[in-house]
């Protein structure tokens, strides 16, 4: 076997995103010897306390940032992954009609080239074979998620370009870029029906009805990674984000045995590939692994 491992970089907007999007996948690959690096673009310092059982007041951005740094450290340990902060400031989720302006200096207001520069440098240093991030909608319309998509895609496209981002290291061409596709209508409908069939209250009923009523276009699913064996690591990582995740709430509403039986997958959309692929896939490294092992 090659002494150089396969490498995966997962680019996320905030701490806790890595635990709710693709966590079983990263835990699985890390356990298999893949080097996995999770990148958090912001510190999540403008996030609200979403766990009603948290039981503490948090005052100011600095205190929230410090708490979320500790939470992220525990989550990364649970998943068995490496972690890096890009160091940008959370933009917050604007609310109201009309929406208020975003705070000066926040991540979402930066020029893409400025925000992507440290990520390009990180890609050239870590040299991932595969990157994951969000689709152009951000998965949901948080300005940091949309910016995360822009920055992640820019880094994928430009890290291998020797004429781009001078002074950020030797070029490295990433082979594949994926978008997380964690809550497809097919997934939530399947889990919803399974819960009802088991005589359990489903957390997805209103969500399914809303999605169907709006007739929103679904993102393409090209790749399903079986992560059921790593649901415990994913759940431990979720619970590590105590300010954000209610251990009695939405993410834990489906019994894990039921989930593993009807939906053991995490879904992705292959956005760009520089290697030949055959779709659908069950491995983010399909088309890479074969050459990698042949050369070892």
Order of alpha helices (4+ residues) and beta strands (2+ residues): beta-alpha-alpha-beta-alpha-beta-alpha-beta-alpha-beta-alpha-alpha-beta-alpha-alpha-beta-alpha
